[in-house]
Amino acid sequence: MLALPESWPEFRTPWLLRNQHVQTILSAWLPSGRHVLPTQLHEVSLSDGDQLALHDDAPSGWKQGDAAALLIHGLAGCHGSPYMIRLARKLAERGVRCLRLDLRGAGAGALLATKSYHCGCGEDIAVAASAVRRLIADSPLLAVGFSLGGNALLKMLGEANTHGQLLPDAAMAVCPPLDMLRCSDMLSRGFNRIYDWCFTSVLYKRLRYRAQHREDINLGFARRPRTLREFDDVYTAPLWGFASVEDYYLRAAARNVVDQISVPTLILTAADDPMIPADAFHELPQSPHVRVMIVPAGGHTGFVSHRKRDQDRHWLEWRIVELATGLAELRG
């Protein structure tokens, strides 16, 4: 059973870092340092012929039965995002095998897929989790999804009977966009337009690169998209057969299936997340296997804290390390 975080230290941050935007930006841009572990790349085949890239970081001395973690990046991220590298290094230092997933068309998988990932791509996560299970055999596995990756992970867990794949022992979703219509509205306001522009710019640039190198990828844009909603309306929704961008946002939301999750799962978010309304988490249907933890501050996947209890300021990353190592202790 997932060790719920009653014993976790309170998230506290210096007053200079209390702003929600400061938290959000720091988490994305604080340096990650070098990734020094040897990494094996696995290509995971999907039913439609596309492939995912899975980066396998096995620490020296790791053996079957030791803990493992599957990390799933957020929107416009990849296996090389700073938070993914920092967390992989922390896990490896504690003997946890870390597998960083590139969703369709991201990172090392940029040219391995015709399609691009979307917020509800739970089936892809299910295939990746099964591939990880085959690599690690009976080792305890924690799956962690960040932002969009968190929503996709929850979607997979809620539809586990549909996918029929192997599941992790426990899961954690960090700041998942459970109500994407409201998230889209929030991105259109004030300073949040900067995030909207950044996401759209990165996604459009990546798509253009892929289209230049694969003839089976069609941009479909008459002009450069100005917002994420426009990008999803012109590209993502039609690509995946949704009737409209509103249909995509409604049907891909994990809030529709959270009450069907049977794997011990923690959903962590911040009340001041500038992109995701906290009300969405209060309104979730109840499940005995799902715990929702709303921290008063922390921005969007930020949680940059005092350096008092932990070795650095990344409070969130140390809590994930504790969950992963705790699973190994429980299994042992």
One Martini backbone bead per residue (centre of mass of N, CA, C, O) as a GRO file, in nm:
protein
  332
    1MET     BB    1   0.099   0.034   0.018
    2LEU     BB    2   0.072   0.359   0.016
    3ALA     BB    3   0.254   0.604   0.170
    4LEU     BB    4   0.120   0.838   0.337
    5PRO     BB    5   0.199   1.199   0.407
    6GLU     BB    6   0.192   1.262   0.729
    7SER     BB    7   0.527   1.284   0.761
    8TRP     BB    8   0.562   1.520   0.604
    9PRO     BB    9   0.700   1.800   0.550
   10GLU     BB   10   0.642   2.111   0.541
   11PHE     BB   11   0.580   2.349   0.310
   12ARG     BB   12   0.849   2.588   0.281
   13THR     BB   13   0.917   2.938   0.203
   14PRO     BB   14   1.062   3.199   0.112
   15TRP     BB   15   0.935   3.509   0.057
   16LEU     BB   16   1.077   3.543  -0.228
   17LEU     BB   17   0.920   3.248  -0.323
   18ARG     BB   18   0.588   3.287  -0.296
   19ASN     BB   19   0.534   3.321  -0.577
   20GLN     BB   20   0.376   3.146  -0.824
   21HIS     BB   21   0.571   3.225  -1.061
   22VAL     BB   22   0.838   3.170  -0.930
   23GLN     BB   23   0.788   2.872  -0.878
   24THR     BB   24   0.733   2.784  -1.171
   25ILE     BB   25   1.002   2.886  -1.302
   26LEU     BB   26   1.214   2.749  -1.121
   27SER     BB   27   1.142   2.450  -1.180
   28ALA     BB   28   1.226   2.483  -1.493
   29TRP     BB   29   1.527   2.660  -1.455
   30LEU     BB   30   1.675   2.515  -1.272
   31PRO     BB   31   1.942   2.349  -1.250
   32SER     BB   32   2.037   1.998  -1.308
   33GLY     BB   33   2.281   1.911  -1.420
   34ARG     BB   34   2.445   1.628  -1.469
   35HIS     BB   35   2.407   1.322  -1.640
   36VAL     BB   36   2.593   1.028  -1.526
   37LEU     BB   37   2.431   0.801  -1.615
   38PRO     BB   38   2.384   0.523  -1.771
   39THR     BB   39   2.181   0.493  -2.073
   40GLN     BB   40   1.902   0.309  -2.186
   41LEU     BB   41   1.738   0.263  -2.492
   42HIS     BB   42   1.390   0.223  -2.545
   43GLU     BB   43   1.156   0.086  -2.778
   44VAL     BB   44   0.805   0.141  -2.780
   45SER     BB   45   0.541  -0.029  -2.907
   46LEU     BB   46   0.253   0.042  -3.083
   47SER     BB   47  -0.042  -0.049  -3.241
   48ASP     BB   48   0.007   0.186  -3.486
   49GLY     BB   49   0.353   0.199  -3.503
   50ASP     BB   50   0.437   0.362  -3.295
   51GLN     BB   51   0.688   0.519  -3.072
   52LEU     BB   52   0.863   0.503  -2.770
   53ALA     BB   53   1.080   0.658  -2.533
   54LEU     BB   54   1.305   0.482  -2.301
   55HIS     BB   55   1.487   0.576  -2.010
   56ASP     BB   56   1.746   0.378  -1.856
   57ASP     BB   57   1.834   0.408  -1.504
   58ALA     BB   58   2.080   0.201  -1.364
   59PRO     BB   59   2.216   0.143  -1.087
   60SER     BB   60   2.462   0.033  -0.920
   61GLY     BB   61   2.347  -0.286  -0.806
   62TRP     BB   62   2.096  -0.340  -0.934
   63LYS     BB   63   1.805  -0.546  -0.860
   64GLN     BB   64   1.582  -0.764  -0.840
   65GLY     BB   65   1.345  -0.594  -0.611
   66ASP     BB   66   1.411  -0.327  -0.657
   67ALA     BB   67   1.340  -0.015  -0.706
   68ALA     BB   68   1.108   0.176  -0.923
   69ALA     BB   69   1.068   0.448  -1.175
   70LEU     BB   70   0.815   0.628  -1.353
   71LEU     BB   71   0.854   0.903  -1.577
   72ILE     BB   72   0.626   1.182  -1.667
   73HIS     BB   73   0.594   1.435  -1.854
   74GLY     BB   74   0.506   1.739  -1.963
   75LEU     BB   75   0.428   1.998  -2.129
   76ALA     BB   76   0.701   2.044  -2.340
   77GLY     BB   77   0.855   1.801  -2.255
   78CYS     BB   78   1.110   1.560  -2.129
   79HIS     BB   79   1.368   1.362  -2.030
   80GLY     BB   80   1.554   1.651  -2.018
   81SER     BB   81   1.426   1.781  -1.804
   82PRO     BB   82   1.530   1.910  -1.515
   83TYR     BB   83   1.338   1.743  -1.324
   84MET     BB   84   1.409   1.465  -1.445
   85ILE     BB   85   1.713   1.467  -1.382
   86ARG     BB   86   1.714   1.525  -1.083
   87LEU     BB   87   1.538   1.281  -1.001
   88ALA     BB   88   1.710   1.055  -1.121
   89ARG     BB   89   1.955   1.111  -0.944
   90LYS     BB   90   1.825   1.075  -0.667
   91LEU     BB   91   1.730   0.785  -0.709
   92ALA     BB   92   2.004   0.653  -0.777
   93GLU     BB   93   2.143   0.727  -0.501
   94ARG     BB   94   1.903   0.518  -0.372
   95GLY     BB   95   1.864   0.261  -0.580
   96VAL     BB   96   1.673   0.370  -0.809
   97ARG     BB   97   1.515   0.287  -1.088
   98CYS     BB   98   1.499   0.492  -1.384
   99LEU     BB   99   1.216   0.578  -1.608
  100ARG     BB  100   1.212   0.788  -1.890
  101LEU     BB  101   0.948   0.929  -2.066
  102ASP     BB  102   0.865   0.966  -2.405
  103LEU     BB  103   0.638   1.090  -2.565
  104ARG     BB  104   0.491   1.144  -2.842
  105GLY     BB  105   0.732   1.330  -3.016
  106ALA     BB  106   0.945   1.331  -2.784
  107GLY     BB  107   1.253   1.379  -2.785
  108ALA     BB  108   1.379   1.075  -2.881
  109GLY     BB  109   1.068   1.044  -3.019
  110ALA     BB  110   1.023   1.250  -3.254
  111LEU     BB  111   1.071   1.013  -3.506
  112LEU     BB  112   0.881   0.756  -3.393
  113ALA     BB  113   0.621   0.938  -3.469
  114THR     BB  114   0.331   1.065  -3.608
  115LYS     BB  115   0.215   1.131  -3.356
  116SER     BB  116   0.095   1.310  -3.077
  117TYR     BB  117   0.048   1.392  -2.779
  118HIS     BB  118  -0.197   1.383  -2.508
  119CYS     BB  119  -0.379   1.427  -2.215
  120GLY     BB  120  -0.531   1.119  -2.272
  121CYS     BB  121  -0.274   0.900  -2.310
  122GLY     BB  122  -0.322   0.618  -2.146
  123GLU     BB  123  -0.242   0.389  -2.340
  124ASP     BB  124   0.057   0.462  -2.358
  125ILE     BB  125   0.117   0.428  -2.057
  126ALA     BB  126   0.039   0.131  -2.041
  127VAL     BB  127   0.258   0.026  -2.233
  128ALA     BB  128   0.498   0.139  -2.075
  129ALA     BB  129   0.442  -0.004  -1.804
  130SER     BB  130   0.468  -0.290  -1.920
  131ALA     BB  131   0.760  -0.261  -2.017
  132VAL     BB  132   0.875  -0.210  -1.737
  133ARG     BB  133   0.780  -0.470  -1.605
  134ARG     BB  134   0.957  -0.655  -1.787
  135LEU     BB  135   1.231  -0.533  -1.683
  136ILE     BB  136   1.166  -0.558  -1.345
  137ALA     BB  137   0.946  -0.743  -1.281
  138ASP     BB  138   0.894  -0.759  -0.920
  139SER     BB  139   0.936  -0.475  -0.879
  140PRO     BB  140   0.877  -0.191  -0.734
  141LEU     BB  141   0.636   0.058  -0.871
  142LEU     BB  142   0.661   0.404  -0.950
  143ALA     BB  143   0.435   0.644  -1.080
  144VAL     BB  144   0.512   0.968  -1.241
  145GLY     BB  145   0.319   1.265  -1.308
  146PHE     BB  146   0.339   1.571  -1.495
  147SER     BB  147   0.076   1.721  -1.543
  148LEU     BB  148  -0.010   1.595  -1.824
  149GLY     BB  149   0.116   1.324  -1.726
  150GLY     BB  150  -0.081   1.301  -1.484
  151ASN     BB  151  -0.343   1.276  -1.641
  152ALA     BB  152  -0.263   1.029  -1.812
  153LEU     BB  153  -0.215   0.843  -1.571
  154LEU     BB  154  -0.501   0.856  -1.451
  155LYS     BB  155  -0.642   0.755  -1.702
  156MET     BB  156  -0.513   0.480  -1.703
  157LEU     BB  157  -0.603   0.385  -1.418
  158GLY     BB  158  -0.918   0.427  -1.476
  159GLU     BB  159  -0.872   0.227  -1.757
  160ALA     BB  160  -0.742  -0.056  -1.696
  161ASN     BB  161  -0.957  -0.261  -1.808
  162THR     BB  162  -0.926  -0.166  -2.104
  163HIS     BB  163  -0.610  -0.211  -2.150
  164GLY     BB  164  -0.475  -0.471  -2.009
  165GLN     BB  165  -0.231  -0.391  -1.827
  166LEU     BB  166   0.034  -0.331  -1.650
  167LEU     BB  167   0.091  -0.214  -1.316
  168PRO     BB  168   0.157  -0.021  -1.076
  169ASP     BB  169   0.179   0.002  -0.727
  170ALA     BB  170   0.206   0.320  -0.766
  171ALA     BB  171   0.097   0.674  -0.762
  172MET     BB  172   0.174   1.010  -0.907
  173ALA     BB  173   0.017   1.336  -0.934
  174VAL     BB  174   0.133   1.652  -1.065
  175CYS     BB  175  -0.060   1.893  -1.146
  176PRO     BB  176  -0.323   1.810  -1.287
  177PRO     BB  177  -0.547   1.879  -1.566
  178LEU     BB  178  -0.871   1.806  -1.486
  179ASP     BB  179  -0.973   2.101  -1.612
  180MET     BB  180  -0.919   2.215  -1.927
  181LEU     BB  181  -1.113   2.446  -1.972
  182ARG     BB  182  -1.017   2.614  -1.723
  183CYS     BB  183  -0.721   2.618  -1.795
  184SER     BB  184  -0.753   2.771  -2.060
  185ASP     BB  185  -0.871   3.025  -1.931
  186MET     BB  186  -0.624   3.088  -1.747
  187LEU     BB  187  -0.412   3.124  -1.986
  188SER     BB  188  -0.574   3.400  -2.090
  189ARG     BB  189  -0.454   3.546  -1.829
  190GLY     BB  190  -0.237   3.765  -1.805
  191PHE     BB  191   0.060   3.622  -1.723
  192ASN     BB  192  -0.031   3.342  -1.847
  193ARG     BB  193   0.035   3.413  -2.146
  194ILE     BB  194   0.329   3.324  -2.129
  195TYR     BB  195   0.278   3.023  -2.108
  196ASP     BB  196   0.113   2.994  -2.360
  197TRP     BB  197   0.337   3.084  -2.553
  198CYS     BB  198   0.550   2.874  -2.475
  199PHE     BB  199   0.399   2.617  -2.538
  200THR     BB  200   0.326   2.683  -2.833
  201SER     BB  201   0.613   2.728  -2.938
  202VAL     BB  202   0.731   2.449  -2.876
  203LEU     BB  203   0.523   2.270  -3.023
  204TYR     BB  204   0.552   2.399  -3.304
  205LYS     BB  205   0.854   2.355  -3.341
  206ARG     BB  206   0.849   2.048  -3.317
  207LEU     BB  207   0.650   1.991  -3.546
  208ARG     BB  208   0.820   2.114  -3.773
  209TYR     BB  209   1.059   1.927  -3.742
  210ARG     BB  210   0.906   1.664  -3.798
  211ALA     BB  211   0.790   1.746  -4.080
  212GLN     BB  212   1.080   1.772  -4.212
  213HIS     BB  213   1.142   1.439  -4.145
  214ARG     BB  214   0.828   1.365  -4.209
  215GLU     BB  215   0.583   1.295  -4.448
  216ASP     BB  216   0.344   1.193  -4.229
  217ILE     BB  217   0.347   1.500  -4.136
  218ASN     BB  218   0.089   1.740  -4.065
  219LEU     BB  219   0.030   2.052  -3.975
  220GLY     BB  220  -0.246   2.238  -4.067
  221PHE     BB  221  -0.147   2.538  -4.083
  222ALA     BB  222  -0.205   2.869  -4.192
  223ARG     BB  223  -0.079   2.958  -3.913
  224ARG     BB  224   0.056   3.056  -3.641
  225PRO     BB  225  -0.007   2.980  -3.333
  226ARG     BB  226  -0.111   3.170  -3.037
  227THR     BB  227  -0.240   2.922  -2.885
  228LEU     BB  228  -0.313   2.630  -2.733
  229ARG     BB  229  -0.605   2.614  -2.827
  230GLU     BB  230  -0.539   2.645  -3.126
  231PHE     BB  231  -0.355   2.403  -3.152
  232ASP     BB  232  -0.574   2.193  -3.061
  233ASP     BB  233  -0.789   2.265  -3.275
  234VAL     BB  234  -0.606   2.213  -3.539
  235TYR     BB  235  -0.445   1.942  -3.431
  236THR     BB  236  -0.510   1.751  -3.185
  237ALA     BB  237  -0.812   1.689  -3.218
  238PRO     BB  238  -0.812   1.576  -3.513
  239LEU     BB  239  -0.590   1.360  -3.480
  240TRP     BB  240  -0.786   1.205  -3.241
  241GLY     BB  241  -1.109   1.246  -3.317
  242PHE     BB  242  -1.219   1.504  -3.225
  243ALA     BB  243  -1.474   1.735  -3.269
  244SER     BB  244  -1.317   1.929  -3.064
  245VAL     BB  245  -1.160   2.105  -2.826
  246GLU     BB  246  -1.385   2.063  -2.617
  247ASP     BB  247  -1.403   1.758  -2.647
  248TYR     BB  248  -1.116   1.702  -2.565
  249TYR     BB  249  -1.116   1.833  -2.280
  250LEU     BB  250  -1.347   1.654  -2.169
  251ARG     BB  251  -1.249   1.351  -2.247
  252ALA     BB  252  -0.936   1.373  -2.133
  253ALA     BB  253  -1.023   1.393  -1.851
  254ALA     BB  254  -0.955   1.235  -1.542
  255ARG     BB  255  -1.210   1.303  -1.370
  256ASN     BB  256  -1.393   1.073  -1.508
  257VAL     BB  257  -1.192   0.816  -1.361
  258VAL     BB  258  -1.093   0.833  -1.061
  259ASP     BB  259  -1.312   0.633  -0.925
  260GLN     BB  260  -1.158   0.371  -1.083
  261ILE     BB  261  -0.919   0.357  -0.907
  262SER     BB  262  -0.697   0.080  -0.764
  263VAL     BB  263  -0.442   0.237  -0.721
  264PRO     BB  264  -0.231   0.378  -0.525
  265THR     BB  265  -0.294   0.740  -0.502
  266LEU     BB  266  -0.135   1.059  -0.555
  267ILE     BB  267  -0.251   1.398  -0.539
  268LEU     BB  268  -0.062   1.690  -0.625
  269THR     BB  269  -0.108   2.036  -0.520
  270ALA     BB  270  -0.166   2.388  -0.563
  271ALA     BB  271  -0.357   2.659  -0.471
  272ASP     BB  272  -0.159   2.865  -0.662
  273ASP     BB  273  -0.199   2.763  -0.931
  274PRO     BB  274  -0.201   2.940  -1.237
  275MET     BB  275  -0.339   2.691  -1.429
  276ILE     BB  276  -0.494   2.539  -1.181
  277PRO     BB  277  -0.781   2.476  -1.029
  278ALA     BB  278  -0.854   2.382  -0.705
  279ASP     BB  279  -1.157   2.300  -0.734
  280ALA     BB  280  -1.112   2.038  -0.902
  281PHE     BB  281  -1.021   1.870  -0.642
  282HIS     BB  282  -1.279   1.902  -0.464
  283GLU     BB  283  -1.472   1.768  -0.709
  284LEU     BB  284  -1.386   1.493  -0.683
  285PRO     BB  285  -1.436   1.181  -0.692
  286GLN     BB  286  -1.446   0.920  -0.484
  287SER     BB  287  -1.162   0.719  -0.357
  288PRO     BB  288  -0.997   0.477  -0.165
  289HIS     BB  289  -0.714   0.508  -0.356
  290VAL     BB  290  -0.734   0.830  -0.331
  291ARG     BB  291  -0.515   1.107  -0.270
  292VAL     BB  292  -0.554   1.449  -0.176
  293MET     BB  293  -0.302   1.717  -0.201
  294ILE     BB  294  -0.313   2.057  -0.078
  295VAL     BB  295  -0.096   2.308  -0.118
  296PRO     BB  296  -0.090   2.641  -0.058
  297ALA     BB  297   0.193   2.632  -0.210
  298GLY     BB  298   0.403   2.617  -0.548
  299GLY     BB  299   0.259   2.623  -0.795
  300HIS     BB  300   0.371   2.477  -1.096
  301THR     BB  301   0.568   2.230  -1.007
  302GLY     BB  302   0.748   2.350  -0.779
  303PHE     BB  303   0.838   2.351  -0.461
  304VAL     BB  304   1.033   2.578  -0.345
  305SER     BB  305   1.243   2.573  -0.065
  306HIS     BB  306   1.380   2.537   0.207
  307ARG     BB  307   1.714   2.449   0.336
  308LYS     BB  308   1.665   2.224   0.601
  309ARG     BB  309   1.595   1.913   0.545
  310ASP     BB  310   1.707   1.919   0.272
  311GLN     BB  311   1.967   1.929   0.028
  312ASP     BB  312   1.754   2.101  -0.120
  313ARG     BB  313   1.476   2.292  -0.265
  314HIS     BB  314   1.330   2.013  -0.370
  315TRP     BB  315   1.067   1.900  -0.218
  316LEU     BB  316   0.922   1.714  -0.420
  317GLU     BB  317   1.154   1.520  -0.493
  318TRP     BB  318   1.190   1.403  -0.202
  319ARG     BB  319   0.903   1.281  -0.184
  320ILE     BB  320   0.940   1.082  -0.416
  321VAL     BB  321   1.175   0.930  -0.296
  322GLU     BB  322   1.017   0.831  -0.046
  323LEU     BB  323   0.809   0.666  -0.197
  324ALA     BB  324   1.000   0.473  -0.347
  325THR     BB  325   1.153   0.362  -0.094
  326GLY     BB  326   0.897   0.274   0.060
  327LEU     BB  327   0.811   0.048  -0.129
  328ALA     BB  328   1.058  -0.131  -0.082
  329GLU     BB  329   1.012  -0.172   0.222
  330LEU     BB  330   0.730  -0.301   0.200
  331ARG     BB  331   0.814  -0.538   0.016
  332GLY     BB  332   1.046  -0.637   0.219
   0.00000   0.00000   0.00000
